[in-house]
Amino acid sequence: MARHPRSPEALDTELTELPAELRWREWMGRVEAVIFASPEPVGRDVLARVVGRDCNLDLIIDDIRDELRGRPYELVAVAGGWQHRTRKAFGDAIRAATGLGAQESALSQSEALVLMCIAYFQPITRGELGQFFGKEVSRDTIGHLRGLDFIAAGPRSPQPGAPYTYVTTKGFLQHFGFDTLRDLPDMEALEDAGLLSKEKLLAGDIPTTIETVPADDDEFS
């Protein structure tokens, strides 16, 4: 007779038998372990499964962050959750030792401008992007941004023909370290940081080469 695997015992999240201080330390350890084990940002709903009903997750996160001060990695809020990330100051050491990140291709000025416009004005169609820059935006540019998982197809526009719009993705938030789109810097902050030239934006430094595609180019595979 085949044996059925035993279901795992329910996790004791309340830990009522432990003193308050030990209970808090256990909750901290569980939360950090779950975040550490996940390759993606971990949301509040997932972390709530391993702590008590009265546990304040925000305070747990704050205490974990305090303990990580001075360490080469930190706990950051990104893409609606939390994730362990190496501090930027150690990026050169990691690349020198492992080569990680050494082959990552930076976005061109054109791609960065298109991505910026999608981020700020989403949902937006390719035609609207072309109107913004005064010239048609290359499908190669859109395809590259989609391939990097920075943008995806959004809802259809109410315009004639109902073209697809473009929106940013969770991958965009995760890559650039944003928790939500509300964390996007304003235009003046970008200029002050030297990351954006308003003159170049208005000049529309966008590639104009259009590949040959079928007429129904608004369809996505």
N, C-alpha and C positions, 0 to 999 in steps of 0.2 A: 504494500500500500504506500503510495507516494506521500511524502511528508510535505505539508505546506509550510513555507517559511514563516517564522513567527514575526508578527508585526512589531515594529520598534515601540518600546515603552514611551509613553508621553513624557515629554521633557518637563521637569519641574521648573516652571518659570518664576513662581512666587518666592520660593526659597524661604519660607516662613520660619524654618527651624534654625536658620543662620542669624547671627547678630547683624544688625543693620550695616556695620562697616564691611563685614565679610560678604554680605549679600551684594552690596554695591560693587565691591571688587570683582565678584563673580560675574555680575552683569557687564561690567567694563570688559572683562576678559572675553566673554561670549561675543559681545558686539565687535570688538576688535578682531577676533578670530574669523567671524563671518565676513567682515570687510576684507581682511587679508587674503582669505581663500578665494575670493571672487575676482575674476578678470574684468568685471564690469562694475560700474558704480552700484552700490547697494542702497535701495530705497528704504524709507522709514517703515513701510508695511512689512518688509522682510525682517528688519531688525526687531520689530515689535514681537516677533514670534519667539524670541529667546530671552525676553525680559518680562518682569511682572507688569501687571496692569497699571500700577501706580508709578512705574519707573519713568522718569523724565529723560527721554533720549537725548534731548539737546544738552542737558547737563552731563550726561554720560560722554557725549562727543567732546564737550569742552574739557572734561577731565583727561580723556585720552590724549587730546591735543597738548595739554599741559605737560603730560609725561613724555611726549615726543619732542619737546623743545630741546634743541641742541643735537637731535639725531639727524642723519642724512636723509630721512624721509619724513613725510607729514601726512596728516589726514585732511583731505580737502573736500569741500562740497562741490560736486560737479554733476551736471546732467540730471538734476533732481535726486541725487543720492550722495553717498560718500565713498571715497576711494583713497587708498594709500598711493602716494606718489613721491618719487625721489625729488628732493629739492633741486631747483634749477642750478644752484651753485656747483653741484656735483656732475652736471651734464658732460663736461669735457673729460672728466676722469672715467666716466662710464663708457663714453665713445672710444677713448684711448685703450681701455682694457678689453672691451667686447665688440666694438664696432657698431653697437646698436645705435640707430639714428644717423649713422654716417652716410647712408645711401638715400635718406629721405630727401625728396626733391621739393624745394620750396616753391610756393606758388609764384607765378610770374606776376608782374604788376597788373596786367590785364585780368588774370584770373582772380587776383585778390580784390580788385575793384568790383567785378561781377558778383563775387561771393558777398562782398560787403553790401551791395545793393539788395541782393536777395534777403540777406539777414535783416536789413532795416525796413524793407518795403514788402516783405512777403505777406500773402501769396502774390506772386508776380509772374506774368507770362514772359516768354522770350521776346515777343513783340514789344511788350512794355519796356523791357530792358533796352531794346534797340531804340525806342523813342527817347529813353532817358539819356543815352549816350550819343544819339544822333546818327547812329550807324548800326547795322545788324550785328548781333552778337554771334560769334562762331559756335556752331554745334560742337566743334571739338572742345571748346572751352567748357560748355555745359556738360559734355560727356566726361571730361576729366574731373570736374567737380563732383559729378555723380559717382564716378569710379572711386573717388576718395571717401565716399559716404559723407560728404559735407552737405549735399542737397538731395532732394528727392521730389517726385511728382506730388503736387498738392491737389486740391480740388479743382474741378474744371471752372474756367472763368465764364461769367455770364455774357461775354462778348460773342458776336456772331461766330459760329463754328465751334464754340465751347472749347477753346484750347486749354491744355493743361497749364496749371501754374507750377511754380517752383517754390519750395520751402526748405528751410534748413532742417537738419536731422539731429537726433541725439548724439550721433557721431561728431557733428560739428561742435556741440556744446562740450563734449568730452575732450576733443582734441585741443580746443582753445581754452579749456579750463573754466567755462561758464557753468553756473548752476542752472540759470534760466536765461531766457532772452532779455529779461529785465537787467541783466548784468552787463549788457553791451555798453561800451563807453559811448559818450556823445561825440559828435563830429569834432567839436573843438578840442576835446581830450585827445582824439586821434592825431589831430594836427600838431598839438603841443608835444606829443610823444614822437613826432617825426614819422608816424606810420602812414600818414595820408596827406597827399597834396591836393588841396581843393582845385588848384589850377589843372593838375593832371586829370582829375575826375571830370571836370567840366570839359576838358579837351577830348575826353572819350578815348583814352589810350586802350582801345579794344581791338583785337584781331578781326578782320573783315572777311577772311577766306571762308567760303561756305562750301562744304562738301556736297557732292551730288547725292540726293536722297529722294525717295518717292514723294509724291505730292502730299500724302497724308502724314507729314512729318511730325504731327502732334501726337501720334500714337507712340506709346512706350512698350518696349518688349519686356 
